[in-house]
Amino acid sequence: MTQQSRPVYLKLRDQIAAAIIEGDYAEGEMLPSVRAFAAEQGANPLTVAKAYQQFQTDGLVEVQRGVGMYVVPGAADKLRRSERDQFLAEEWPELQARMQRLGIDTADLFESA
């Protein structure tokens, strides 16, 4: 599935996941409210709520009723592992196949960097 064809809530989920991995939302830190994040992204609050719900379901955030959602300890490591596994299982094989079609080997990649 291309990035363009992915549902908006998954794109938002990826964006939040990257922010957690990169430390923009540190462990123990509160995520922006659904409304604030929706306004910032120009997204529907229900779409943001769906993305947030996925993090809660995955045990990466915890809800403090009336306060907000907080990133749980270990969330960044867990996300990094799952994102890495997904990349290796889904994206890397496609990249390898394209590199092979184009006659690119890994040495070429390091030379152009």
MOKA-V964803 format. One record per residue. N is the residue number from 1. RES is the residue in three letters. SS is DSSP state (H for helix, E for strand, C for the rest). Layout:
[[N	RES	SS] [N	RES	SS]]
This chain:
[[1	MET	C] [2	THR	C] [3	GLN	C] [4	GLN	C] [5	SER	C] [6	ARG	C] [7	PRO	C] [8	VAL	H] [9	TYR	H] [10	LEU	H] [11	LYS	H] [12	LEU	H] [13	ARG	H] [14	ASP	H] [15	GLN	H] [16	ILE	H] [17	ALA	H] [18	ALA	H] [19	ALA	H] [20	ILE	H] [21	ILE	H] [22	GLU	C] [23	GLY	C] [24	ASP	C] [25	TYR	C] [26	ALA	C] [27	GLU	C] [28	GLY	C] [29	GLU	C] [30	MET	E] [31	LEU	C] [32	PRO	C] [33	SER	C] [34	VAL	H] [35	ARG	H] [36	ALA	H] [37	PHE	H] [38	ALA	H] [39	ALA	H] [40	GLU	H] [41	GLN	H] [42	GLY	C] [43	ALA	C] [44	ASN	C] [45	PRO	H] [46	LEU	H] [47	THR	H] [48	VAL	H] [49	ALA	H] [50	LYS	H] [51	ALA	H] [52	TYR	H] [53	GLN	H] [54	GLN	H] [55	PHE	H] [56	GLN	H] [57	THR	H] [58	ASP	C] [59	GLY	C] [60	LEU	C] [61	VAL	E] [62	GLU	E] [63	VAL	E] [64	GLN	E] [65	ARG	C] [66	GLY	C] [67	VAL	C] [68	GLY	E] [69	MET	E] [70	TYR	E] [71	VAL	E] [72	VAL	C] [73	PRO	C] [74	GLY	C] [75	ALA	H] [76	ALA	H] [77	ASP	H] [78	LYS	H] [79	LEU	H] [80	ARG	H] [81	ARG	H] [82	SER	H] [83	GLU	H] [84	ARG	H] [85	ASP	H] [86	GLN	H] [87	PHE	H] [88	LEU	H] [89	ALA	H] [90	GLU	H] [91	GLU	H] [92	TRP	H] [93	PRO	H] [94	GLU	H] [95	LEU	H] [96	GLN	H] [97	ALA	H] [98	ARG	H] [99	MET	H] [100	GLN	H] [101	ARG	H] [102	LEU	H] [103	GLY	C] [104	ILE	C] [105	ASP	C] [106	THR	H] [107	ALA	H] [108	ASP	H] [109	LEU	H] [110	PHE	H] [111	GLU	H] [112	SER	H] [113	ALA	C]]
